Amino acid sequence: MPPHAKPVLLPQSCRKVSTRAFLIFLEEKGWLDSAAAVERRAILAGRAFAMKRFGIALDL
């Protein structure tokens, strides 16, 4: 766990999803224009997304 991260306890009824999956969900609902654009900006700002992307190379 990164040093700045705090552990979070979730109730049994909650599901844990990746940030990427949540961004894609928001895009599919029409609440976000581009999940890829948000991800790209986050990576350029230093966010550590996993580089594996459903078997597709990540274009920065």
C-alpha positions in Angstrom: 0.0 0.0 0.0 1.4 3.4 -0.9 2.5 5.5 2.2 -0.2 8.1 1.6 -3.0 5.5 1.3 -5.3 4.9 4.3 -7.0 1.5 4.8 -10.7 1.5 4.2 -13.1 -1.0 5.8 -16.1 -1.8 3.7 -19.3 -3.5 4.8 -19.9 -7.1 3.5 -22.6 -5.8 1.1 -20.2 -3.4 -0.7 -18.3 -4.3 -3.9 -14.8 -3.1 -4.5 -14.0 -2.1 -8.0 -10.9 -0.6 -9.7 -10.7 3.1 -10.5 -10.5 2.2 -14.2 -13.7 0.1 -14.0 -15.5 2.9 -12.2 -14.4 5.4 -14.8 -15.7 3.1 -17.6 -19.0 2.7 -15.7 -19.3 6.5 -15.5 -18.6 6.8 -19.2 -21.2 4.2 -20.1 -23.8 6.0 -18.1 -23.0 9.2 -19.9 -21.8 10.9 -16.8 -18.3 11.2 -18.1 -17.2 12.1 -21.6 -14.1 9.9 -21.8 -12.8 7.5 -19.2 -9.6 7.1 -21.3 -9.0 10.9 -21.2 -9.4 11.0 -17.4 -7.1 8.1 -17.0 -4.5 9.6 -19.3 -4.5 12.9 -17.3 -4.3 11.0 -14.0 -1.2 9.0 -15.3 0.5 12.2 -16.5 -0.2 13.8 -13.1 1.6 10.9 -11.4 -1.3 8.5 -10.6 -0.1 4.9 -10.6 -2.7 3.0 -12.8 -1.8 -0.5 -13.7 -0.3 -0.6 -17.2 -2.2 -3.7 -18.1 -5.4 -2.7 -19.8 -7.6 -5.7 -20.6 -4.8 -7.0 -22.9 -4.6 -3.7 -24.8 -1.5 -1.5 -24.8 -2.0 1.9 -23.2 -1.5 4.8 -25.6 -0.3 7.9 -23.8 
